[in-house]
Amino acid sequence: MKIFPAIEKYKRHQVLKILRNSPPEKFEAASIKKLLKTFHRSIKISPAYRDILQNHKLQTADIKNIRDFTSRVPVLNKENYFNHYTYSELLGENQDRMKSAMSSSGFSGNFAFGFSSERALKSGRSGVDTTLDYWFDISNRKTFIINCAPMGVHVETSLPLAETSVRSDMALSLLKKVSPEYDQTILVGDPHFLKKLIEEGDEQKIDWKKLQVSIITAQDWLPETLRTYLANRLGIDIDNHDSRGIYATMGMTELGLNVFHESKYTVAIRRKIIHDEKLRKILVHSNQATSPYFFHYYPFRTYIESHKTEDQEELLFSVVDKQSILPVIRYLTGDLGKVFAYKNLSEILSDGYPQFIPDLKLPIAIMSGRTKSKIKSASGDLYIEDIKEKLYSDFLVTSSITGLLRIKPHEKRIQLSIHLKNKIQKNKSLEMKIYHLMNDHFSNEIEVKLFNYNEFLDGLELNYEKKLFLC
């Protein structure tokens, strides 16, 4: 029984060694090769994808190289793909291989779906464990994971695992009873729920440092100011990269749940550009105030393009992992951003910022938010991510709110309705503090209104099962 963990440990370390030492061009070339193979395989497998190409009068034999692919292959989205075709049309001959099905959150009003085979689940488990080893040295530290993601979101890992969904009482009971038997505990979940869990844990005298608790956020945007708040609560020194950390991951149901992840290097870059305008202008071509994510991604699993429209740049995804049973080719998810080749990023950082050059030779996706996060205002565009960044910049404010917001344009101003935590009562002092946080940056355009926990608009229930933005 002892040899299996040793073999898995060896495999993880070999993968990380390859990612650290291989020429990045090797990964990029492999990605393009796999992309073209996946494209032609998808045509054979999926009646839905064949129909889409026929409707675009595309001769598939003409797609011979990456230039042909990016210039001629049609773009997919939820509406023209998942909403238009049946399950059998999407999967075709792969239906019999389906082992796991998952629905998206439905946040946009439409649902997308992900389908996995048994082999894909095993491959995903290995990938997750390798990322955890990279972050937290799980090969040498006895590790317990508590998954607090909403119901239906499973963490594929070989580690000891509890899945509590959004039950903070269950998670806290496990932290008290089980975590002391382990070298470290990792909490996984929506950042707003983890905020709630940590605050409740403080009230119950949980010793986060003694338990060596780290967190992985998913499901929703993590403002850098909220990361700082969570680190302060947990006693983690984000900027000194000790054995604990707070890392964001991102996935989509259609693509997989670990498409992107941060590292200590990308977190350092994100935090650096808050105060370094020179580096920000080089890396971020946007008028947003917030710091975008800097994510590693694996080009031999996912090929990503920067897709330019009239006034913005979006990420366009193609799943090239041969274990994938659902064709996802040039798929728009509604995420704003662009991609950087590893070589380009390292060349930029080598001039004055060599300590930020990532050790993994992977390309980087810079993600700045959602296409629907832009709000028209009297003086120009406001972004939901900017509002959240400012809102969490004051610890007193952060400790008073749940994270549930309603942001609504109204005549010449923006109405910002904020949900207060249970036992926090709305008061003029707190309202004015938030007003100044907002309008010192947003030119007196935001009207702030607080709501007690049981009085939020329309009787909306906060259950952390869905993303916490309403507009």
C-alpha positions as CSV (number, residue, x, y, z in Angstrom):
1,M,0.0,0.0,0.0
2,K,2.9,2.4,0.6
3,I,4.3,2.1,-3.0
4,F,1.3,3.7,-4.6
5,P,1.7,7.1,-3.0
6,A,5.5,6.9,-3.8
7,I,4.7,6.3,-7.4
8,E,2.2,9.2,-7.5
9,K,4.6,11.5,-5.8
10,Y,7.3,10.6,-8.3
11,K,4.9,11.3,-11.2
12,R,3.9,14.7,-9.8
13,H,7.5,15.7,-9.3
14,Q,8.4,14.6,-12.8
15,V,5.6,16.7,-14.3
16,L,6.7,19.8,-12.3
17,K,10.3,19.2,-13.4
18,I,9.1,19.2,-17.0
19,L,7.1,22.3,-16.5
20,R,10.0,24.1,-15.0
21,N,12.7,23.0,-17.4
22,S,11.2,22.5,-20.8
23,P,11.4,25.2,-23.5
24,P,8.0,27.0,-23.5
25,E,8.0,26.8,-27.3
26,K,7.7,23.0,-27.0
27,F,4.4,23.3,-25.1
28,E,3.1,25.9,-27.7
29,A,3.9,23.7,-30.6
30,A,2.3,20.6,-29.0
31,S,-0.8,22.7,-28.3
32,I,-1.2,23.7,-31.9
33,K,-0.7,20.1,-33.1
34,K,-3.2,18.8,-30.6
35,L,-5.7,21.6,-31.6
36,L,-5.8,20.6,-35.2
37,K,-6.2,16.9,-34.4
38,T,-9.0,17.7,-31.9
39,F,-10.8,19.8,-34.5
40,H,-10.9,17.0,-37.1
41,R,-11.7,14.4,-34.4
42,S,-14.6,16.5,-33.2
43,I,-16.2,16.5,-36.7
44,K,-16.2,12.7,-36.7
45,I,-17.6,12.4,-33.2
46,S,-20.3,15.1,-32.8
47,P,-23.3,15.5,-35.1
48,A,-23.8,19.0,-33.5
49,Y,-20.3,20.2,-34.5
50,R,-20.7,18.7,-38.0
51,D,-23.9,20.7,-38.4
52,I,-22.3,23.9,-37.2
53,L,-19.5,23.6,-39.8
54,Q,-22.0,22.7,-42.6
55,N,-24.1,25.8,-41.7
56,H,-20.9,27.9,-42.1
57,K,-20.2,26.2,-45.4
58,L,-16.7,25.3,-44.1
59,Q,-14.7,22.7,-46.0
60,T,-12.9,20.9,-43.2
61,A,-10.2,19.6,-45.4
62,D,-9.1,23.2,-45.9
63,I,-8.1,23.6,-42.2
64,K,-4.5,22.5,-42.4
65,N,-2.7,24.9,-40.1
66,I,-3.2,27.4,-37.2
67,R,-3.8,30.3,-39.6
68,D,-6.6,28.5,-41.3
69,F,-8.1,27.5,-37.9
70,T,-8.1,31.0,-36.4
71,S,-9.4,32.7,-39.5
72,R,-12.1,30.3,-40.6
73,V,-13.4,28.1,-37.8
74,P,-16.7,29.5,-36.3
75,V,-17.0,30.8,-32.8
76,L,-19.3,28.9,-30.3
77,N,-21.2,30.1,-27.3
78,K,-23.9,28.8,-25.0
79,E,-26.7,30.1,-27.2
80,N,-25.6,28.6,-30.5
81,Y,-24.2,25.4,-29.0
82,F,-25.7,24.1,-25.7
83,N,-29.1,25.8,-26.2
84,H,-29.4,24.7,-29.8
85,Y,-28.4,21.0,-29.7
86,T,-29.5,17.9,-27.8
87,Y,-27.3,15.9,-25.5
88,S,-27.0,13.1,-28.1
89,E,-26.2,15.6,-30.9
90,L,-23.4,17.2,-28.7
91,L,-21.7,14.0,-27.6
92,G,-22.5,11.7,-30.5
93,E,-20.6,8.4,-30.3
94,N,-19.1,9.5,-27.0
95,Q,-22.4,9.1,-25.1
96,D,-21.4,5.7,-23.9
97,R,-18.2,7.1,-22.3
98,M,-20.0,9.7,-20.2
99,K,-19.3,9.1,-16.5
100,S,-20.0,12.5,-15.0
101,A,-22.3,15.4,-15.9
102,M,-22.3,18.9,-14.5
103,S,-24.3,22.0,-15.1
104,S,-23.0,25.5,-15.0
105,S,-24.4,27.9,-12.3
106,G,-26.9,29.5,-14.7
107,F,-25.7,32.9,-13.5
108,S,-26.1,34.4,-17.0
109,G,-29.7,33.0,-17.4
110,N,-28.5,30.2,-19.6
111,F,-27.0,26.8,-18.6
112,A,-24.0,25.1,-20.1
113,F,-22.9,21.6,-19.4
114,G,-19.8,19.6,-18.9
115,F,-19.5,15.8,-19.5
116,S,-16.5,13.7,-18.5
117,S,-15.4,10.1,-19.0
118,E,-13.8,7.9,-16.4
119,R,-10.4,8.4,-17.9
120,A,-10.9,12.2,-17.9
121,L,-11.8,12.1,-14.2
122,K,-8.6,10.1,-13.4
123,S,-6.5,12.5,-15.5
124,G,-8.1,15.5,-13.8
125,R,-7.4,14.0,-10.3
126,S,-3.7,13.7,-11.2
127,G,-3.6,17.3,-12.5
128,V,-5.3,18.7,-9.3
129,D,-2.9,16.8,-7.1
130,T,0.1,18.1,-9.0
131,T,-1.1,21.7,-8.6
132,L,-1.6,21.1,-4.9
133,D,1.9,19.7,-4.6
134,Y,3.2,22.8,-6.4
135,W,1.4,25.1,-4.0
136,F,1.5,23.2,-0.7
137,D,4.0,20.4,-0.9
138,I,1.4,17.7,-0.3
139,S,4.0,15.0,-1.0
140,N,5.7,15.8,2.3
141,R,2.9,17.3,4.4
142,K,-0.1,15.3,5.6
143,T,-3.0,17.2,4.0
144,F,-6.8,17.4,4.6
145,I,-9.1,19.2,2.2
146,I,-12.5,20.6,3.0
147,N,-14.4,21.4,-0.2
148,C,-17.0,24.2,0.5
149,A,-17.9,24.8,-3.1
150,P,-21.6,24.7,-3.9
151,M,-23.5,21.4,-4.2
152,G,-22.5,19.4,-7.3
153,V,-19.0,20.8,-7.6
154,H,-16.6,18.0,-6.7
155,V,-12.9,18.3,-6.1
156,E,-11.0,15.5,-7.9
157,T,-8.1,14.6,-5.6
158,S,-6.5,11.5,-4.1
159,L,-6.1,13.4,-0.8
160,P,-8.4,12.9,2.3
161,L,-11.5,15.0,1.5
162,A,-14.6,16.3,3.1
163,E,-17.3,18.0,1.0
164,T,-19.6,20.2,3.1
165,S,-21.0,22.5,0.3
166,V,-22.0,25.8,1.8
167,R,-22.5,24.6,5.4
168,S,-20.1,26.6,7.6
169,D,-21.2,24.7,10.7
170,M,-20.1,21.4,9.1
171,A,-16.8,22.9,7.9
172,L,-16.0,24.3,11.3
173,S,-16.8,21.0,13.1
174,L,-14.3,19.3,10.8
175,L,-11.7,21.9,11.4
176,K,-12.0,21.3,15.1
177,K,-12.2,17.5,15.0
178,V,-10.2,16.3,12.0
179,S,-7.7,19.1,11.1
180,P,-5.6,18.8,14.2
181,E,-4.5,15.3,13.0
182,Y,-3.0,16.7,9.8
183,D,0.0,18.9,9.0
184,Q,-2.2,21.3,7.0
185,T,-5.8,21.9,5.9
186,I,-6.9,23.4,2.7
187,L,-10.3,25.1,2.3
188,V,-11.8,25.3,-1.1
189,G,-14.8,27.5,-2.1
190,D,-16.3,30.8,-3.2
191,P,-14.3,33.7,-1.7
192,H,-17.4,35.3,-0.1
193,F,-18.4,32.0,1.6
194,L,-14.8,31.5,2.8
195,K,-14.9,35.0,4.2
196,K,-18.0,34.0,6.2
197,L,-16.5,30.7,7.3
198,I,-13.3,32.4,8.5
199,E,-15.1,35.1,10.4
200,E,-17.3,32.6,12.1
201,G,-14.2,30.5,12.9
202,D,-12.6,33.6,14.6
203,E,-15.7,33.9,16.8
204,Q,-15.2,30.2,17.7
205,K,-11.5,30.7,18.5
206,I,-10.2,28.6,15.6
207,D,-6.4,28.8,15.5
208,W,-5.8,29.1,11.8
209,K,-2.0,29.3,12.1
210,K,-1.8,26.2,14.4
211,L,-3.9,24.2,12.0
212,Q,-1.8,25.6,9.0
213,V,-4.9,26.5,7.0
214,S,-4.6,27.7,3.5
215,I,-7.4,28.5,1.0
216,I,-8.2,28.1,-2.7
217,T,-10.9,30.3,-4.1
218,A,-13.1,29.5,-7.0
219,Q,-16.6,30.3,-8.4
220,D,-16.3,34.1,-8.2
221,W,-13.9,37.0,-8.6
222,L,-11.3,37.5,-5.8
223,P,-10.5,41.2,-5.4
224,E,-6.9,41.6,-4.3
225,T,-8.2,43.7,-1.3
226,L,-10.3,40.7,-0.2
227,R,-7.3,38.4,-0.5
228,T,-5.4,40.8,1.8
229,Y,-8.3,40.8,4.3
230,L,-8.5,37.0,4.3
231,A,-4.7,36.7,4.7
232,N,-4.9,39.1,7.7
233,R,-7.6,36.9,9.3
234,L,-5.7,33.7,8.7
235,G,-2.2,35.0,9.7
236,I,-0.8,34.4,6.2
237,D,2.0,36.6,4.9
238,I,1.1,36.7,1.2
239,D,4.1,38.7,0.2
240,N,6.7,36.4,1.8
241,H,5.5,33.2,0.3
242,D,5.7,30.9,3.3
243,S,4.2,27.3,3.3
244,R,0.7,28.7,3.4
245,G,-1.2,30.7,0.8
246,I,-4.4,32.0,-0.8
247,Y,-4.7,31.1,-4.4
248,A,-7.4,31.6,-7.0
249,T,-8.3,29.0,-9.5
250,M,-10.8,29.2,-12.4
251,G,-12.6,26.8,-14.5
252,M,-15.8,26.6,-16.5
253,T,-18.2,23.7,-16.5
254,E,-17.8,23.3,-20.3
255,L,-13.9,23.3,-20.1
256,G,-13.1,21.7,-16.8
257,L,-12.7,23.0,-13.2
258,N,-9.0,23.6,-13.1
259,V,-8.3,25.5,-16.4
260,F,-6.4,28.3,-14.7
261,H,-4.5,28.7,-11.5
262,E,-2.3,31.3,-9.8
263,S,1.2,30.8,-8.3
264,K,3.2,32.8,-5.9
265,Y,4.8,34.6,-8.9
266,T,1.5,35.6,-10.5
267,V,0.0,36.7,-7.2
268,A,3.2,38.8,-6.7
269,I,2.7,40.4,-10.2
270,R,-0.9,41.2,-9.5
271,R,-0.1,42.8,-6.2
272,K,2.9,44.7,-7.6
273,I,0.9,46.5,-10.3
274,I,-1.4,48.0,-7.7
275,H,1.4,50.4,-6.9
276,D,3.7,50.2,-9.9
277,E,2.1,52.2,-12.7
278,K,5.1,51.5,-15.1
279,L,4.6,47.8,-14.9
280,R,0.8,48.1,-15.1
281,K,1.0,50.1,-18.3
282,I,3.2,47.5,-19.9
283,L,1.1,44.5,-18.9
284,V,-2.5,45.8,-18.7
285,H,-4.0,47.8,-21.5
286,S,-7.2,48.7,-19.8
287,N,-8.8,51.6,-18.0
288,Q,-10.0,49.4,-15.2
289,A,-8.7,50.3,-11.7
290,T,-8.7,46.7,-10.3
291,S,-5.8,44.4,-10.8
292,P,-6.6,41.6,-13.2
293,Y,-5.8,38.0,-12.6
294,F,-2.5,36.5,-13.9
295,F,-3.2,32.8,-14.5
296,H,-1.1,29.9,-15.6
297,Y,-2.8,27.6,-18.0
298,Y,-1.8,24.3,-19.7
299,P,-1.6,24.7,-23.5
300,F,-1.6,20.9,-24.0
301,R,-5.1,20.8,-22.3
302,T,-6.6,24.1,-23.5
303,Y,-5.7,26.3,-26.5
304,I,-6.6,29.9,-25.8
305,E,-6.8,32.9,-28.2
306,S,-7.2,36.6,-27.6
307,H,-10.4,37.4,-29.5
308,K,-10.7,41.1,-30.3
309,T,-14.1,42.9,-30.8
310,E,-14.8,46.5,-31.4
311,D,-14.0,47.8,-27.9
312,Q,-12.7,44.8,-25.9
313,E,-10.7,41.6,-25.9
314,E,-12.1,38.3,-24.9
315,L,-10.7,34.9,-24.2
316,L,-11.6,32.1,-26.7
317,F,-11.2,28.5,-25.6
318,S,-10.6,25.2,-27.4
319,V,-10.3,22.1,-25.3
320,V,-7.5,19.9,-26.8
321,D,-7.2,17.3,-24.1
322,K,-7.7,13.9,-25.9
323,Q,-9.6,12.7,-22.8
324,S,-12.4,15.2,-23.4
325,I,-15.6,13.7,-24.8
326,L,-17.4,17.0,-25.5
327,P,-16.1,19.0,-28.4
328,V,-15.5,22.6,-27.3
329,I,-13.8,24.5,-30.1
330,R,-13.4,28.3,-30.2
331,Y,-15.8,28.8,-27.4
332,L,-16.6,32.2,-25.9
333,T,-17.2,32.2,-22.2
334,G,-17.7,36.0,-21.7
335,D,-14.4,36.5,-20.0
336,L,-12.4,39.6,-20.7
337,G,-8.6,39.1,-21.1
338,K,-5.7,38.3,-23.3
339,V,-2.8,35.7,-23.4
340,F,0.9,36.2,-23.0
341,A,3.4,33.7,-24.3
342,Y,5.8,32.7,-21.5
343,K,8.8,34.1,-23.4
344,N,7.1,37.5,-23.9
345,L,6.2,37.8,-20.3
346,S,9.7,36.8,-19.1
347,E,11.3,39.3,-21.4
348,I,9.2,42.1,-20.0
349,L,9.9,41.1,-16.4
350,S,13.6,40.6,-16.9
351,D,14.0,44.4,-17.2
352,G,13.6,45.5,-13.6
353,Y,11.4,42.7,-12.3
354,P,13.3,39.4,-12.6
355,Q,12.0,38.1,-9.2
356,F,8.5,37.9,-10.7
357,I,9.4,35.6,-13.6
358,P,7.3,32.4,-13.0
359,D,9.2,29.2,-12.6
360,L,6.6,27.2,-14.6
361,K,7.3,27.7,-18.4
362,L,3.6,28.0,-19.1
363,P,1.7,30.7,-21.0
364,I,-0.2,33.3,-19.0
365,A,-3.8,34.4,-19.3
366,I,-4.6,37.9,-18.0
367,M,-8.2,38.0,-17.0
368,S,-9.9,41.3,-16.1
369,G,-13.5,40.4,-15.6
370,R,-16.7,39.5,-17.5
371,T,-18.1,41.1,-20.6
372,K,-21.3,41.9,-18.7
373,S,-19.4,43.6,-15.8
374,K,-19.2,46.9,-17.6
375,I,-21.8,49.5,-16.5
376,K,-22.4,52.8,-18.4
377,S,-22.1,55.9,-16.3
378,A,-22.2,59.7,-16.9
379,S,-18.4,59.9,-17.0
380,G,-17.7,56.7,-18.9
381,D,-17.6,53.0,-18.1
382,L,-17.6,51.5,-14.6
383,Y,-16.6,47.9,-13.9
384,I,-18.1,45.7,-11.2
385,E,-14.6,44.4,-10.4
386,D,-13.5,48.0,-9.6
387,I,-16.4,48.5,-7.3
388,K,-15.6,45.3,-5.4
389,E,-11.9,46.1,-5.2
390,K,-12.7,49.4,-3.5
391,L,-15.4,48.0,-1.3
392,Y,-13.1,45.4,0.3
393,S,-10.2,47.9,0.8
394,D,-11.5,48.9,4.3
395,F,-11.4,46.0,6.8
396,L,-14.2,47.4,8.9
397,V,-16.5,47.6,5.8
398,T,-15.4,44.1,4.7
399,S,-16.2,42.6,8.1
400,S,-19.7,44.1,8.0
401,I,-20.9,42.9,4.6
402,T,-21.8,39.5,3.1
403,G,-20.6,40.3,-0.5
404,L,-24.1,40.2,-2.0
405,L,-24.6,43.4,-4.0
406,R,-27.1,44.9,-6.4
407,I,-25.6,47.4,-8.8
408,K,-28.1,49.3,-11.0
409,P,-27.8,52.3,-13.3
410,H,-30.3,54.9,-12.3
411,E,-30.6,58.2,-14.1
412,K,-27.2,59.9,-13.8
413,R,-26.0,57.8,-10.9
414,I,-25.3,54.2,-10.0
415,Q,-27.3,52.6,-7.2
416,L,-25.2,50.3,-5.1
417,S,-27.3,48.2,-2.7
418,I,-25.2,46.3,-0.1
419,H,-26.3,43.4,2.0
420,L,-25.1,43.6,5.7
421,K,-24.1,40.5,7.7
422,N,-26.4,39.1,10.3
423,K,-26.2,41.1,13.6
424,I,-24.8,44.2,11.8
425,Q,-27.3,47.0,11.7
426,K,-27.4,49.7,9.0
427,N,-26.2,53.0,10.3
428,K,-25.2,56.4,8.8
429,S,-21.5,56.1,9.8
430,L,-21.0,52.9,7.9
431,E,-23.0,54.1,5.0
432,M,-20.9,57.3,4.7
433,K,-17.7,55.3,5.0
434,I,-18.7,53.2,2.1
435,Y,-19.9,56.2,0.2
436,H,-16.5,57.9,0.5
437,L,-14.7,54.6,-0.4
438,M,-16.7,54.6,-3.7
439,N,-16.9,58.2,-4.6
440,D,-13.3,59.2,-3.8
441,H,-12.6,57.1,-6.9
442,F,-15.8,57.1,-8.9
443,S,-16.5,60.9,-9.1
444,N,-19.6,61.1,-6.9
445,E,-21.5,58.8,-9.2
446,I,-22.4,56.0,-6.8
447,E,-25.4,56.2,-4.4
448,V,-24.9,53.8,-1.5
449,K,-27.8,52.1,0.3
450,L,-27.4,49.5,3.1
451,F,-29.8,46.7,3.9
452,N,-30.0,44.6,7.0
453,Y,-29.5,40.9,6.6
454,N,-33.3,40.1,6.5
455,E,-34.3,43.1,4.5
456,F,-32.4,42.9,1.3
457,L,-34.2,43.8,-1.9
458,D,-37.1,41.6,-3.1
459,G,-36.5,39.2,-0.2
460,L,-33.5,37.6,-1.9
461,E,-32.0,34.8,0.0
462,L,-28.3,34.6,0.5
463,N,-27.2,30.9,0.3
464,Y,-23.8,31.1,-1.5
465,E,-25.0,28.6,-4.1
466,K,-24.8,31.1,-6.8
467,K,-22.5,34.0,-7.6
468,L,-23.2,37.0,-5.4
469,F,-23.6,39.8,-8.0
470,L,-27.0,41.0,-9.1
471,C,-27.5,43.8,-11.6
